[in-house]
Amino acid sequence: MKELNIEENIDKVLLQTCEPIKNLLFLFRNNYNYITKLVSLIDEQDEEDQIESLVQLFCNQFYDNILIT
């Protein structure tokens, strides 16, 4: 059975988890070669919804939409 704990200092925990994620996304955003490498690592056996999630991240959320006024 999985044990769940309630963290008292949630702000500190969120800060510790958000910063590395933000750094990773900026790394991908600043170097397109990393994106192509990541895509090349996708296996055909990966679940379609996982692949779709990655596509949504890069296509819709990752870059600024210059068409939005």
PDB file with one MODEL, atoms N, CA, C and O in Angstrom:
MODEL        1
ATOM      1  N   MET A   1       0.841  -1.172   0.000  1.00  0.00           N
ATOM      2  CA  MET A   1       0.000   0.000   0.000  1.00  0.00           C
ATOM      3  C   MET A   1       0.895   1.248   0.000  1.00  0.00           C
ATOM      4  O   MET A   1       1.899   1.314   0.710  1.00  0.00           O
ATOM      5  N   LYS A   2       0.511   2.208  -0.796  1.00  0.00           N
ATOM      6  CA  LYS A   2       1.289   3.427  -0.910  1.00  0.00           C
ATOM      7  C   LYS A   2       0.957   4.370   0.237  1.00  0.00           C
ATOM      8  O   LYS A   2      -0.209   4.590   0.567  1.00  0.00           O
ATOM      9  N   GLU A   3       2.000   4.918   0.834  1.00  0.00           N
ATOM     10  CA  GLU A   3       1.821   5.832   1.950  1.00  0.00           C
ATOM     11  C   GLU A   3       1.924   7.272   1.452  1.00  0.00           C
ATOM     12  O   GLU A   3       2.856   7.614   0.725  1.00  0.00           O
ATOM     13  N   LEU A   4       0.978   8.106   1.838  1.00  0.00           N
ATOM     14  CA  LEU A   4       0.970   9.504   1.446  1.00  0.00           C
ATOM     15  C   LEU A   4       1.231  10.378   2.663  1.00  0.00           C
ATOM     16  O   LEU A   4       0.714  10.123   3.750  1.00  0.00           O
ATOM     17  N   ASN A   5       2.033  11.400   2.464  1.00  0.00           N
ATOM     18  CA  ASN A   5       2.343  12.332   3.539  1.00  0.00           C
ATOM     19  C   ASN A   5       1.886  13.728   3.146  1.00  0.00           C
ATOM     20  O   ASN A   5       1.952  14.117   1.980  1.00  0.00           O
ATOM     21  N   ILE A   6       1.426  14.466   4.133  1.00  0.00           N
ATOM     22  CA  ILE A   6       1.050  15.854   3.908  1.00  0.00           C
ATOM     23  C   ILE A   6       2.223  16.726   4.336  1.00  0.00           C
ATOM     24  O   ILE A   6       2.669  16.691   5.483  1.00  0.00           O
ATOM     25  N   GLU A   7       2.699  17.495   3.390  1.00  0.00           N
ATOM     26  CA  GLU A   7       3.846  18.358   3.655  1.00  0.00           C
ATOM     27  C   GLU A   7       3.380  19.657   4.296  1.00  0.00           C
ATOM     28  O   GLU A   7       2.436  20.293   3.828  1.00  0.00           O
ATOM     29  N   GLU A   8       4.043  20.031   5.354  1.00  0.00           N
ATOM     30  CA  GLU A   8       3.685  21.252   6.069  1.00  0.00           C
ATOM     31  C   GLU A   8       4.153  22.504   5.314  1.00  0.00           C
ATOM     32  O   GLU A   8       3.442  23.507   5.257  1.00  0.00           O
ATOM     33  N   ASN A   9       5.329  22.432   4.751  1.00  0.00           N
ATOM     34  CA  ASN A   9       5.911  23.591   4.087  1.00  0.00           C
ATOM     35  C   ASN A   9       5.810  23.418   2.569  1.00  0.00           C
ATOM     36  O   ASN A   9       6.810  23.166   1.897  1.00  0.00           O
ATOM     37  N   ILE A  10       4.613  23.554   2.048  1.00  0.00           N
ATOM     38  CA  ILE A  10       4.362  23.274   0.638  1.00  0.00           C
ATOM     39  C   ILE A  10       5.063  24.276  -0.286  1.00  0.00           C
ATOM     40  O   ILE A  10       5.465  23.908  -1.390  1.00  0.00           O
ATOM     41  N   ASP A  11       5.214  25.513   0.138  1.00  0.00           N
ATOM     42  CA  ASP A  11       5.888  26.510  -0.700  1.00  0.00           C
ATOM     43  C   ASP A  11       7.319  26.104  -1.020  1.00  0.00           C
ATOM     44  O   ASP A  11       7.768  26.240  -2.158  1.00  0.00           O
ATOM     45  N   LYS A  12       8.024  25.613  -0.030  1.00  0.00           N
ATOM     46  CA  LYS A  12       9.409  25.193  -0.230  1.00  0.00           C
ATOM     47  C   LYS A  12       9.474  23.988  -1.175  1.00  0.00           C
ATOM     48  O   LYS A  12      10.342  23.926  -2.045  1.00  0.00           O
ATOM     49  N   VAL A  13       8.572  23.051  -1.005  1.00  0.00           N
ATOM     50  CA  VAL A  13       8.557  21.856  -1.855  1.00  0.00           C
ATOM     51  C   VAL A  13       8.247  22.224  -3.301  1.00  0.00           C
ATOM     52  O   VAL A  13       8.891  21.722  -4.222  1.00  0.00           O
ATOM     53  N   LEU A  14       7.274  23.088  -3.502  1.00  0.00           N
ATOM     54  CA  LEU A  14       6.929  23.504  -4.858  1.00  0.00           C
ATOM     55  C   LEU A  14       8.070  24.261  -5.523  1.00  0.00           C
ATOM     56  O   LEU A  14       8.343  24.068  -6.708  1.00  0.00           O
ATOM     57  N   LEU A  15       8.718  25.098  -4.779  1.00  0.00           N
ATOM     58  CA  LEU A  15       9.858  25.833  -5.321  1.00  0.00           C
ATOM     59  C   LEU A  15      10.974  24.884  -5.739  1.00  0.00           C
ATOM     60  O   LEU A  15      11.601  25.077  -6.781  1.00  0.00           O
ATOM     61  N   GLN A  16      11.220  23.870  -4.934  1.00  0.00           N
ATOM     62  CA  GLN A  16      12.273  22.900  -5.247  1.00  0.00           C
ATOM     63  C   GLN A  16      11.928  22.082  -6.484  1.00  0.00           C
ATOM     64  O   GLN A  16      12.832  21.674  -7.213  1.00  0.00           O
ATOM     65  N   THR A  17      10.658  21.834  -6.739  1.00  0.00           N
ATOM     66  CA  THR A  17      10.282  21.036  -7.906  1.00  0.00           C
ATOM     67  C   THR A  17      10.094  21.882  -9.150  1.00  0.00           C
ATOM     68  O   THR A  17      10.366  21.411 -10.254  1.00  0.00           O
ATOM     69  N   CYS A  18       9.644  23.096  -9.010  1.00  0.00           N
ATOM     70  CA  CYS A  18       9.374  23.944 -10.171  1.00  0.00           C
ATOM     71  C   CYS A  18      10.646  24.463 -10.836  1.00  0.00           C
ATOM     72  O   CYS A  18      10.711  24.554 -12.062  1.00  0.00           O
ATOM     73  N   GLU A  19      11.627  24.794 -10.059  1.00  0.00           N
ATOM     74  CA  GLU A  19      12.847  25.379 -10.614  1.00  0.00           C
ATOM     75  C   GLU A  19      13.571  24.434 -11.585  1.00  0.00           C
ATOM     76  O   GLU A  19      13.947  24.871 -12.673  1.00  0.00           O
ATOM     77  N   PRO A  20      13.778  23.174 -11.239  1.00  0.00           N
ATOM     78  CA  PRO A  20      14.426  22.277 -12.211  1.00  0.00           C
ATOM     79  C   PRO A  20      13.596  22.066 -13.487  1.00  0.00           C
ATOM     80  O   PRO A  20      14.152  21.950 -14.580  1.00  0.00           O
ATOM     81  N   ILE A  21      12.286  22.018 -13.345  1.00  0.00           N
ATOM     82  CA  ILE A  21      11.415  21.862 -14.516  1.00  0.00           C
ATOM     83  C   ILE A  21      11.523  23.090 -15.406  1.00  0.00           C
ATOM     84  O   ILE A  21      11.648  22.969 -16.625  1.00  0.00           O
ATOM     85  N   LYS A  22      11.476  24.260 -14.808  1.00  0.00           N
ATOM     86  CA  LYS A  22      11.608  25.503 -15.566  1.00  0.00           C
ATOM     87  C   LYS A  22      12.951  25.547 -16.293  1.00  0.00           C
ATOM     88  O   LYS A  22      13.008  25.933 -17.461  1.00  0.00           O
ATOM     89  N   ASN A  23      14.011  25.162 -15.626  1.00  0.00           N
ATOM     90  CA  ASN A  23      15.338  25.155 -16.246  1.00  0.00           C
ATOM     91  C   ASN A  23      15.399  24.181 -17.421  1.00  0.00           C
ATOM     92  O   ASN A  23      16.001  24.484 -18.452  1.00  0.00           O
ATOM     93  N   LEU A  24      14.788  23.037 -17.268  1.00  0.00           N
ATOM     94  CA  LEU A  24      14.767  22.054 -18.357  1.00  0.00           C
ATOM     95  C   LEU A  24      14.010  22.589 -19.564  1.00  0.00           C
ATOM     96  O   LEU A  24      14.466  22.442 -20.698  1.00  0.00           O
ATOM     97  N   LEU A  25      12.869  23.201 -19.332  1.00  0.00           N
ATOM     98  CA  LEU A  25      12.085  23.741 -20.444  1.00  0.00           C
ATOM     99  C   LEU A  25      12.819  24.870 -21.152  1.00  0.00           C
ATOM    100  O   LEU A  25      12.766  24.968 -22.378  1.00  0.00           O
ATOM    101  N   PHE A  26      13.502  25.721 -20.398  1.00  0.00           N
ATOM    102  CA  PHE A  26      14.285  26.772 -21.035  1.00  0.00           C
ATOM    103  C   PHE A  26      15.468  26.188 -21.805  1.00  0.00           C
ATOM    104  O   PHE A  26      15.853  26.719 -22.846  1.00  0.00           O
ATOM    105  N   LEU A  27      16.030  25.126 -21.311  1.00  0.00           N
ATOM    106  CA  LEU A  27      17.107  24.459 -22.032  1.00  0.00           C
ATOM    107  C   LEU A  27      16.618  23.949 -23.385  1.00  0.00           C
ATOM    108  O   LEU A  27      17.286  24.136 -24.402  1.00  0.00           O
ATOM    109  N   PHE A  28      15.454  23.307 -23.394  1.00  0.00           N
ATOM    110  CA  PHE A  28      14.867  22.848 -24.657  1.00  0.00           C
ATOM    111  C   PHE A  28      14.528  24.021 -25.569  1.00  0.00           C
ATOM    112  O   PHE A  28      14.750  23.968 -26.778  1.00  0.00           O
ATOM    113  N   ARG A  29      13.996  25.060 -24.981  1.00  0.00           N
ATOM    114  CA  ARG A  29      13.565  26.198 -25.779  1.00  0.00           C
ATOM    115  C   ARG A  29      14.759  26.912 -26.423  1.00  0.00           C
ATOM    116  O   ARG A  29      14.644  27.430 -27.534  1.00  0.00           O
ATOM    117  N   ASN A  30      15.874  26.939 -25.747  1.00  0.00           N
ATOM    118  CA  ASN A  30      17.041  27.650 -26.260  1.00  0.00           C
ATOM    119  C   ASN A  30      17.921  26.813 -27.177  1.00  0.00           C
ATOM    120  O   ASN A  30      18.821  27.347 -27.826  1.00  0.00           O
ATOM    121  N   ASN A  31      17.676  25.522 -27.240  1.00  0.00           N
ATOM    122  CA  ASN A  31      18.481  24.668 -28.104  1.00  0.00           C
ATOM    123  C   ASN A  31      17.578  23.656 -28.811  1.00  0.00           C
ATOM    124  O   ASN A  31      17.177  22.649 -28.228  1.00  0.00           O
ATOM    125  N   TYR A  32      17.269  23.940 -30.064  1.00  0.00           N
ATOM    126  CA  TYR A  32      16.364  23.094 -30.831  1.00  0.00           C
ATOM    127  C   TYR A  32      16.903  21.690 -31.058  1.00  0.00           C
ATOM    128  O   TYR A  32      16.128  20.753 -31.253  1.00  0.00           O
ATOM    129  N   ASN A  33      18.201  21.537 -31.036  1.00  0.00           N
ATOM    130  CA  ASN A  33      18.783  20.206 -31.239  1.00  0.00           C
ATOM    131  C   ASN A  33      18.369  19.234 -30.141  1.00  0.00           C
ATOM    132  O   ASN A  33      18.242  18.033 -30.379  1.00  0.00           O
ATOM    133  N   TYR A  34      18.163  19.756 -28.946  1.00  0.00           N
ATOM    134  CA  TYR A  34      17.719  18.888 -27.855  1.00  0.00           C
ATOM    135  C   TYR A  34      16.315  18.357 -28.105  1.00  0.00           C
ATOM    136  O   TYR A  34      15.998  17.228 -27.732  1.00  0.00           O
ATOM    137  N   ILE A  35      15.485  19.162 -28.729  1.00  0.00           N
ATOM    138  CA  ILE A  35      14.115  18.727 -29.026  1.00  0.00           C
ATOM    139  C   ILE A  35      14.136  17.590 -30.034  1.00  0.00           C
ATOM    140  O   ILE A  35      13.434  16.593 -29.864  1.00  0.00           O
ATOM    141  N   THR A  36      14.931  17.733 -31.074  1.00  0.00           N
ATOM    142  CA  THR A  36      14.995  16.663 -32.069  1.00  0.00           C
ATOM    143  C   THR A  36      15.589  15.387 -31.465  1.00  0.00           C
ATOM    144  O   THR A  36      15.183  14.280 -31.820  1.00  0.00           O
ATOM    145  N   LYS A  37      16.538  15.547 -30.564  1.00  0.00           N
ATOM    146  CA  LYS A  37      17.101  14.373 -29.885  1.00  0.00           C
ATOM    147  C   LYS A  37      16.047  13.690 -29.028  1.00  0.00           C
ATOM    148  O   LYS A  37      15.939  12.464 -29.027  1.00  0.00           O
ATOM    149  N   LEU A  38      15.274  14.480 -28.303  1.00  0.00           N
ATOM    150  CA  LEU A  38      14.216  13.934 -27.471  1.00  0.00           C
ATOM    151  C   LEU A  38      13.187  13.184 -28.322  1.00  0.00           C
ATOM    152  O   LEU A  38      12.754  12.090 -27.960  1.00  0.00           O
ATOM    153  N   VAL A  39      12.809  13.764 -29.425  1.00  0.00           N
ATOM    154  CA  VAL A  39      11.845  13.122 -30.318  1.00  0.00           C
ATOM    155  C   VAL A  39      12.412  11.824 -30.878  1.00  0.00           C
ATOM    156  O   VAL A  39      11.683  10.845 -31.038  1.00  0.00           O
ATOM    157  N   SER A  40      13.693  11.811 -31.173  1.00  0.00           N
ATOM    158  CA  SER A  40      14.304  10.589 -31.710  1.00  0.00           C
ATOM    159  C   SER A  40      14.313   9.449 -30.687  1.00  0.00           C
ATOM    160  O   SER A  40      14.399   8.278 -31.057  1.00  0.00           O
ATOM    161  N   LEU A  41      14.224   9.794 -29.418  1.00  0.00           N
ATOM    162  CA  LEU A  41      14.221   8.773 -28.367  1.00  0.00           C
ATOM    163  C   LEU A  41      12.848   8.140 -28.143  1.00  0.00           C
ATOM    164  O   LEU A  41      12.727   7.155 -27.415  1.00  0.00           O
ATOM    165  N   ILE A  42      11.828   8.699 -28.762  1.00  0.00           N
ATOM    166  CA  ILE A  42      10.485   8.133 -28.604  1.00  0.00           C
ATOM    167  C   ILE A  42      10.443   6.778 -29.285  1.00  0.00           C
ATOM    168  O   ILE A  42      10.803   6.630 -30.453  1.00  0.00           O
ATOM    169  N   ASP A  43      10.006   5.825 -28.543  1.00  0.00           N
ATOM    170  CA  ASP A  43       9.917   4.465 -29.051  1.00  0.00           C
ATOM    171  C   ASP A  43       8.530   4.237 -29.644  1.00  0.00           C
ATOM    172  O   ASP A  43       7.547   4.802 -29.165  1.00  0.00           O
ATOM    173  N   GLU A  44       8.452   3.422 -30.667  1.00  0.00           N
ATOM    174  CA  GLU A  44       7.157   3.125 -31.274  1.00  0.00           C
ATOM    175  C   GLU A  44       6.226   2.419 -30.300  1.00  0.00           C
ATOM    176  O   GLU A  44       5.011   2.418 -30.497  1.00  0.00           O
ATOM    177  N   GLN A  45       6.770   1.831 -29.272  1.00  0.00           N
ATOM    178  CA  GLN A  45       5.968   1.124 -28.288  1.00  0.00           C
ATOM    179  C   GLN A  45       5.364   2.059 -27.235  1.00  0.00           C
ATOM    180  O   GLN A  45       4.520   1.646 -26.440  1.00  0.00           O
ATOM    181  N   ASP A  46       5.805   3.318 -27.237  1.00  0.00           N
ATOM    182  CA  ASP A  46       5.260   4.269 -26.271  1.00  0.00           C
ATOM    183  C   ASP A  46       3.770   4.460 -26.509  1.00  0.00           C
ATOM    184  O   ASP A  46       3.280   4.357 -27.634  1.00  0.00           O
ATOM    185  N   GLU A  47       3.086   4.733 -25.457  1.00  0.00           N
ATOM    186  CA  GLU A  47       1.646   4.905 -25.568  1.00  0.00           C
ATOM    187  C   GLU A  47       1.336   6.183 -26.333  1.00  0.00           C
ATOM    188  O   GLU A  47       2.019   7.198 -26.199  1.00  0.00           O
ATOM    189  N   GLU A  48       0.297   6.100 -27.128  1.00  0.00           N
ATOM    190  CA  GLU A  48      -0.071   7.219 -27.989  1.00  0.00           C
ATOM    191  C   GLU A  48      -0.404   8.480 -27.197  1.00  0.00           C
ATOM    192  O   GLU A  48      -0.071   9.582 -27.635  1.00  0.00           O
ATOM    193  N   ASP A  49      -1.050   8.344 -26.050  1.00  0.00           N
ATOM    194  CA  ASP A  49      -1.402   9.534 -25.267  1.00  0.00           C
ATOM    195  C   ASP A  49      -0.167  10.207 -24.683  1.00  0.00           C
ATOM    196  O   ASP A  49      -0.172  11.423 -24.491  1.00  0.00           O
ATOM    197  N   GLN A  50       0.887   9.455 -24.395  1.00  0.00           N
ATOM    198  CA  GLN A  50       2.132  10.049 -23.916  1.00  0.00           C
ATOM    199  C   GLN A  50       2.810  10.840 -25.037  1.00  0.00           C
ATOM    200  O   GLN A  50       3.332  11.933 -24.815  1.00  0.00           O
ATOM    201  N   ILE A  51       2.793  10.280 -26.219  1.00  0.00           N
ATOM    202  CA  ILE A  51       3.371  10.972 -27.365  1.00  0.00           C
ATOM    203  C   ILE A  51       2.566  12.232 -27.662  1.00  0.00           C
ATOM    204  O   ILE A  51       3.138  13.285 -27.943  1.00  0.00           O
ATOM    205  N   GLU A  52       1.254  12.128 -27.602  1.00  0.00           N
ATOM    206  CA  GLU A  52       0.391  13.276 -27.847  1.00  0.00           C
ATOM    207  C   GLU A  52       0.632  14.383 -26.816  1.00  0.00           C
ATOM    208  O   GLU A  52       0.579  15.566 -27.151  1.00  0.00           O
ATOM    209  N   SER A  53       0.891  14.005 -25.588  1.00  0.00           N
ATOM    210  CA  SER A  53       1.190  14.992 -24.548  1.00  0.00           C
ATOM    211  C   SER A  53       2.463  15.762 -24.870  1.00  0.00           C
ATOM    212  O   SER A  53       2.526  16.977 -24.681  1.00  0.00           O
ATOM    213  N   LEU A  54       3.458  15.064 -25.348  1.00  0.00           N
ATOM    214  CA  LEU A  54       4.709  15.720 -25.729  1.00  0.00           C
ATOM    215  C   LEU A  54       4.486  16.650 -26.918  1.00  0.00           C
ATOM    216  O   LEU A  54       5.020  17.758 -26.956  1.00  0.00           O
ATOM    217  N   VAL A  55       3.705  16.201 -27.874  1.00  0.00           N
ATOM    218  CA  VAL A  55       3.386  17.035 -29.037  1.00  0.00           C
ATOM    219  C   VAL A  55       2.667  18.300 -28.594  1.00  0.00           C
ATOM    220  O   VAL A  55       2.992  19.396 -29.052  1.00  0.00           O
ATOM    221  N   GLN A  56       1.697  18.154 -27.712  1.00  0.00           N
ATOM    222  CA  GLN A  56       0.964  19.320 -27.212  1.00  0.00           C
ATOM    223  C   GLN A  56       1.882  20.286 -26.480  1.00  0.00           C
ATOM    224  O   GLN A  56       1.749  21.501 -26.623  1.00  0.00           O
ATOM    225  N   LEU A  57       2.793  19.762 -25.712  1.00  0.00           N
ATOM    226  CA  LEU A  57       3.734  20.616 -24.995  1.00  0.00           C
ATOM    227  C   LEU A  57       4.544  21.467 -25.960  1.00  0.00           C
ATOM    228  O   LEU A  57       4.636  22.684 -25.792  1.00  0.00           O
ATOM    229  N   PHE A  58       5.124  20.842 -26.953  1.00  0.00           N
ATOM    230  CA  PHE A  58       6.002  21.569 -27.856  1.00  0.00           C
ATOM    231  C   PHE A  58       5.247  22.444 -28.848  1.00  0.00           C
ATOM    232  O   PHE A  58       5.716  23.524 -29.208  1.00  0.00           O
ATOM    233  N   CYS A  59       4.094  21.989 -29.286  1.00  0.00           N
ATOM    234  CA  CYS A  59       3.376  22.750 -30.321  1.00  0.00           C
ATOM    235  C   CYS A  59       2.520  23.879 -29.753  1.00  0.00           C
ATOM    236  O   CYS A  59       2.432  24.949 -30.355  1.00  0.00           O
ATOM    237  N   ASN A  60       1.899  23.655 -28.619  1.00  0.00           N
ATOM    238  CA  ASN A  60       0.907  24.617 -28.139  1.00  0.00           C
ATOM    239  C   ASN A  60       1.309  25.406 -26.908  1.00  0.00           C
ATOM    240  O   ASN A  60       0.824  26.521 -26.713  1.00  0.00           O
ATOM    241  N   GLN A  61       2.163  24.873 -26.089  1.00  0.00           N
ATOM    242  CA  GLN A  61       2.469  25.528 -24.827  1.00  0.00           C
ATOM    243  C   GLN A  61       3.906  26.000 -24.713  1.00  0.00           C
ATOM    244  O   GLN A  61       4.226  26.833 -23.866  1.00  0.00           O
ATOM    245  N   PHE A  62       4.738  25.490 -25.532  1.00  0.00           N
ATOM    246  CA  PHE A  62       6.170  25.710 -25.372  1.00  0.00           C
ATOM    247  C   PHE A  62       6.647  27.023 -25.965  1.00  0.00           C
ATOM    248  O   PHE A  62       7.533  27.671 -25.408  1.00  0.00           O
ATOM    249  N   TYR A  63       6.077  27.414 -27.069  1.00  0.00           N
ATOM    250  CA  TYR A  63       6.509  28.622 -27.759  1.00  0.00           C
ATOM    251  C   TYR A  63       5.424  29.679 -27.714  1.00  0.00           C
ATOM    252  O   TYR A  63       4.238  29.366 -27.608  1.00  0.00           O
ATOM    253  N   ASP A  64       5.835  30.921 -27.794  1.00  0.00           N
ATOM    254  CA  ASP A  64       4.875  32.020 -27.851  1.00  0.00           C
ATOM    255  C   ASP A  64       4.139  31.978 -29.172  1.00  0.00           C
ATOM    256  O   ASP A  64       4.736  31.737 -30.221  1.00  0.00           O
ATOM    257  N   ASN A  65       2.853  32.211 -29.116  1.00  0.00           N
ATOM    258  CA  ASN A  65       2.061  32.269 -30.325  1.00  0.00           C
ATOM    259  C   ASN A  65       2.073  33.706 -30.806  1.00  0.00           C
ATOM    260  O   ASN A  65       1.481  34.580 -30.172  1.00  0.00           O
ATOM    261  N   ILE A  66       2.736  33.955 -31.913  1.00  0.00           N
ATOM    262  CA  ILE A  66       2.862  35.321 -32.408  1.00  0.00           C
ATOM    263  C   ILE A  66       1.555  35.812 -33.020  1.00  0.00           C
ATOM    264  O   ILE A  66       1.412  37.006 -33.280  1.00  0.00           O
ATOM    265  N   LEU A  67       0.610  34.924 -33.252  1.00  0.00           N
ATOM    266  CA  LEU A  67      -0.646  35.325 -33.871  1.00  0.00           C
ATOM    267  C   LEU A  67      -1.662  35.846 -32.853  1.00  0.00           C
ATOM    268  O   LEU A  67      -2.649  36.481 -33.227  1.00  0.00           O
ATOM    269  N   ILE A  68      -1.426  35.583 -31.592  1.00  0.00           N
ATOM    270  CA  ILE A  68      -2.332  36.084 -30.563  1.00  0.00           C
ATOM    271  C   ILE A  68      -2.023  37.565 -30.336  1.00  0.00           C
ATOM    272  O   ILE A  68      -0.885  37.934 -30.047  1.00  0.00           O
ATOM    273  N   THR A  69      -3.033  38.393 -30.468  1.00  0.00           N
ATOM    274  CA  THR A  69      -2.801  39.831 -30.289  1.00  0.00           C
ATOM    275  C   THR A  69      -2.948  40.252 -28.854  1.00  0.00           C
ATOM    276  O   THR A  69      -2.784  41.430 -28.537  1.00  0.00           O
TER     277      THR A  69
ENDMDL
END
